[in-house]
Amino acid sequence: MKIILASPVDVTAIEALSHDHELEMAVDDFGPHRRDILADQEVLVFRSGVEITSEIMDLAPKLALIIRAGSGFDNIDLLAARRRDIRVVRIPGPAAVAVAEFTFGLILALSRQIVRADALVRDGQWPKRELGGKLLAGKVLGVVGAGNIGTRVAELGSAWGMRVLGCVHPDLWWEPPPIIEATNLGSVLRGADIVTVHTPLAEDTRHLIGAPELAAMKRRAYLISTARGGVIDEAALYEALASGHLAGAALDVHEREGDGVIPKLADLPNVVLTPHIAGMASESQRAIGLRMLELINAYIAGNLDTEVTESELLV
């Protein structure tokens, strides 16, 4: 089959695809201007950082399968894929552990001021008494979007002796595990010492956490997001941090991402910022690559419908 990679994936998967298929590499050079290579492609693989629009699909009349090598689907026009009868699947499972562990790393970095302490020591300072931080044990962890990743974060929080509040989108049916006290968004925000966000980005979740929601949070609480840029209103978050209402925030995802972009939040000392790397653990990336190969082989064999799981199938 003719397969185009619009984003980087695990090198082992690339080698396997190159051996068995006609592979076109378009990493860092993908878009409508590549009509020359899109016309014959049957499978498209992508991650975050590229937009799969209706125009892209129209330029690829033979396109039959699109694979999102990860969990988010905010950067693909699913309605256009449905109109074209293009199968769209994602691979959310392998990165869940990586994102959950990274999220908890951000929680620790904020609560114990690890990043600031590192910077001060590198600058020749030794402010031991000023950097005590706070314990996690006995605190309340609020999980906004307690799905696969959010539940894993809740398990980590519970293991550290935290009480866990959680919520999901009100339209979703949910049977929370015993460690999570199920409630709504407002109650999570009002009750948690640390709020961590794990919702997908959609029309009804853009700026889900805005000025009113930030104002509803506990004074001196922490906010963490490894979800998608745009779920949090960063301008409102800046004001909540600068005013002292929130004690700190950590964001792995941003409303604007990429080389040359410096978030305004970088001006604040009580913020930890990382470049969308929560799911990039090497083991997770290898597992994503392996699953990608399995899904492509299942499609070729004509049994994708029986191979794909409910959480993977988008269209």
C-alpha positions in Angstrom: 0.0 0.0 0.0 1.0 3.6 -0.4 1.3 5.2 3.0 2.2 8.8 3.9 3.7 9.8 7.3 2.8 13.4 8.2 4.4 13.1 11.6 7.3 11.2 13.2 6.7 7.8 14.6 8.9 5.1 16.2 11.9 4.2 14.0 11.1 0.5 14.2 7.7 1.1 12.8 9.1 3.2 10.0 11.5 0.4 9.0 8.7 -2.1 8.9 6.5 0.2 6.8 9.4 0.9 4.4 10.0 -2.8 4.0 6.4 -3.9 3.3 4.9 -0.8 1.7 5.5 2.3 -0.5 6.3 4.8 2.3 6.3 8.6 1.7 7.9 10.7 4.4 6.3 14.2 4.7 7.4 15.0 8.3 7.8 18.8 8.7 6.6 19.3 5.1 3.0 18.3 5.0 0.0 20.3 3.8 -2.1 21.1 0.8 1.0 22.2 -1.0 2.0 18.5 -1.2 -0.7 17.7 -3.7 2.0 16.0 -5.8 2.4 13.2 -3.3 -1.2 13.1 -1.8 -2.9 12.0 -5.0 -1.9 8.3 -4.7 -1.9 7.8 -1.0 -4.1 5.1 0.6 -3.1 5.5 4.2 -2.2 8.6 6.2 -0.5 8.5 9.6 -0.4 11.7 11.7 0.1 13.0 15.3 -0.4 16.4 16.9 1.1 19.4 15.1 -0.5 18.9 11.7 -4.1 19.6 10.5 -5.9 16.9 8.5 -8.5 19.1 6.8 -11.2 18.4 4.2 -8.9 20.0 1.7 -6.2 17.5 2.5 -8.7 14.6 2.0 -9.9 16.0 -1.3 -6.4 16.1 -2.6 -6.1 12.3 -1.8 -8.9 10.6 -3.7 -7.5 7.1 -2.9 -7.3 7.8 0.8 -9.1 5.0 2.7 -7.5 4.9 6.2 -6.3 7.6 8.5 -4.4 6.7 11.7 -3.9 9.1 14.6 -0.8 7.8 16.3 -2.0 9.0 19.7 -5.2 10.0 21.5 -6.3 13.5 20.4 -8.5 14.1 17.4 -9.0 17.9 17.5 -6.8 18.3 14.5 -8.8 16.2 12.0 -12.0 17.0 10.3 -14.0 13.9 11.2 -17.1 15.1 9.4 -15.2 15.3 6.1 -13.8 11.8 6.7 -17.2 10.5 7.3 -18.5 12.1 4.1 -15.7 10.4 2.2 -16.2 7.1 4.0 -12.6 7.2 5.1 -11.8 5.0 8.2 -10.3 6.9 11.0 -8.7 5.2 14.0 -6.6 6.5 16.9 -4.2 4.7 19.3 -4.9 6.1 22.8 -3.8 3.3 25.0 0.0 3.1 24.9 0.5 6.8 25.9 -1.9 6.7 28.8 0.7 5.5 31.3 3.3 7.9 30.0 0.9 10.9 30.3 -0.3 9.9 33.7 3.3 9.6 35.1 4.3 12.8 33.5 1.3 14.6 35.0 2.3 13.4 38.4 5.8 14.6 37.8 4.4 18.1 37.1 2.3 17.9 40.3 5.5 17.1 42.3 7.5 19.8 40.5 4.9 22.4 41.5 4.2 21.3 45.0 7.9 21.0 45.9 9.2 23.8 43.7 11.7 21.5 42.0 12.2 23.5 38.9 12.8 26.7 40.8 15.1 25.0 43.2 17.2 23.6 40.3 17.5 27.0 38.7 18.6 28.7 41.9 21.3 26.1 42.7 22.6 26.5 39.1 22.8 30.2 39.8 24.9 29.6 43.0 22.1 30.1 45.5 21.2 27.9 48.4 17.7 29.0 49.6 16.9 25.9 51.6 14.5 27.4 54.0 12.5 29.2 51.4 11.8 26.1 49.3 10.0 23.7 51.6 6.9 23.3 49.4 3.8 21.3 50.3 3.0 17.6 51.0 0.7 15.8 48.6 -0.5 13.4 51.3 -3.8 14.6 52.8 -4.5 16.9 49.9 -7.5 16.8 47.5 -6.7 15.9 43.8 -9.3 17.0 41.3 -9.4 15.2 38.0 -11.3 17.0 35.2 -11.8 14.3 32.5 -11.5 11.1 34.5 -11.2 8.8 31.5 -8.3 6.4 30.8 -5.5 8.9 31.6 -7.3 10.7 34.3 -8.1 7.5 36.1 -4.4 6.5 36.1 -3.5 9.9 37.5 -6.2 9.3 40.2 -4.6 6.0 41.1 -1.2 7.6 41.5 -2.8 10.3 43.7 -4.5 7.8 45.8 -1.3 5.9 46.3 0.3 9.1 47.6 -2.5 9.5 50.2 -4.6 12.0 48.4 -8.4 12.1 48.3 -9.6 12.2 44.7 -12.5 14.0 43.2 -13.4 13.4 39.5 -15.7 14.4 36.7 -16.4 13.6 33.1 -18.3 15.4 30.3 -22.0 15.5 31.5 -23.1 13.7 28.3 -20.9 10.6 29.1 -22.0 7.6 31.0 -19.4 6.9 33.7 -18.8 4.2 36.3 -16.0 5.6 38.4 -13.5 3.3 40.3 -13.8 3.3 44.1 -10.9 5.6 44.5 -12.6 8.5 42.7 -15.5 10.5 44.3 -17.7 11.2 41.2 -19.0 14.8 41.1 -19.3 17.7 38.6 -16.9 20.2 37.3 -17.9 22.9 39.7 -17.4 20.7 42.7 -14.0 19.5 41.5 -12.8 23.0 41.1 -14.1 24.2 44.4 -12.9 21.2 46.4 -9.5 20.4 45.0 -6.1 21.6 46.2 -4.6 20.4 42.8 -6.7 20.3 39.6 -5.4 18.2 36.7 -7.1 18.5 33.3 -7.5 15.5 30.8 -10.3 16.4 28.5 -10.1 16.3 24.7 -10.4 19.6 22.8 -13.8 20.0 21.1 -16.2 22.9 20.5 -17.8 22.5 23.9 -14.5 22.1 25.8 -12.6 25.1 24.3 -11.7 27.3 27.3 -13.5 24.9 29.5 -11.3 26.3 32.3 -11.8 30.1 31.9 -11.9 33.1 34.2 -15.1 32.0 36.1 -13.8 28.4 36.6 -10.4 29.7 37.8 -12.1 32.1 40.2 -14.1 29.1 41.6 -10.9 27.2 42.4 -9.5 27.2 46.0 -7.2 30.1 46.7 -3.6 29.0 46.3 -4.5 25.8 44.5 -2.5 24.4 41.6 -3.6 23.7 38.0 -2.0 21.1 35.7 -2.9 20.4 32.1 -1.6 17.6 29.9 -4.9 17.6 27.8 -4.9 19.9 24.8 -4.0 23.5 24.2 -7.2 25.5 24.2 -9.0 23.7 27.0 -7.6 26.3 29.4 -7.9 30.0 28.7 -4.3 31.0 29.1 -5.0 34.7 29.4 -7.3 34.1 32.2 -4.9 31.7 33.8 -2.1 34.4 33.6 -4.3 36.8 35.6 -5.3 34.1 38.2 -1.6 33.4 38.8 -0.3 37.0 38.7 -3.0 38.0 41.2 -1.9 35.3 43.6 -5.3 33.5 43.5 -3.6 30.4 42.2 -0.2 29.2 43.7 1.1 27.8 40.4 0.4 26.0 37.2 2.1 23.5 34.9 1.2 23.1 31.2 2.5 20.5 28.8 0.0 21.7 26.1 -0.5 25.3 24.9 -2.8 27.4 22.8 0.1 28.1 20.5 2.8 25.5 20.1 6.0 25.3 18.1 9.5 26.7 17.7 9.7 30.4 18.3 6.6 30.6 20.4 7.1 32.0 23.9 4.0 31.8 26.0 3.1 34.8 28.1 2.9 32.5 31.1 6.7 32.1 30.8 7.0 35.5 32.5 5.7 34.0 35.7 8.0 32.2 38.2 5.3 29.9 39.5 4.7 28.2 36.2 6.2 25.0 34.7 6.0 24.8 30.9 7.0 21.7 28.8 6.7 21.2 25.0 3.9 18.7 24.7 6.0 15.7 25.7 3.8 13.9 28.2 3.2 11.0 26.0 6.7 10.7 24.5 8.2 8.0 26.7 10.2 5.7 24.5 8.3 2.6 25.5 5.0 4.2 24.8 6.1 5.3 21.3 7.3 1.8 20.5 3.9 0.4 21.5 2.1 3.0 19.4 4.2 2.1 16.4 3.5 -1.6 16.9 -0.2 -1.0 17.2 -0.1 1.1 14.0 1.4 -1.8 12.1 -1.3 -4.1 13.5 -4.1 -1.8 12.4 -2.7 -1.3 8.9 -2.3 -5.1 8.5 -5.8 -5.6 9.8 -7.2 -3.1 7.3 -5.3 -4.9 4.4 -6.7 -8.2 5.6 -10.2 -6.8 5.6 -10.8 -7.4 9.3 -10.2 -3.9 10.8 -13.7 -3.9 12.3 -13.0 -6.9 14.4 -9.4 -5.8 15.3 -10.1 -2.2 16.3 -11.3 -1.5 19.8 -14.2 0.8 20.7 -11.9 3.5 22.1 -9.7 3.4 19.0 -12.5 3.8 16.4 -13.4 7.3 15.4 -15.0 6.9 12.0 
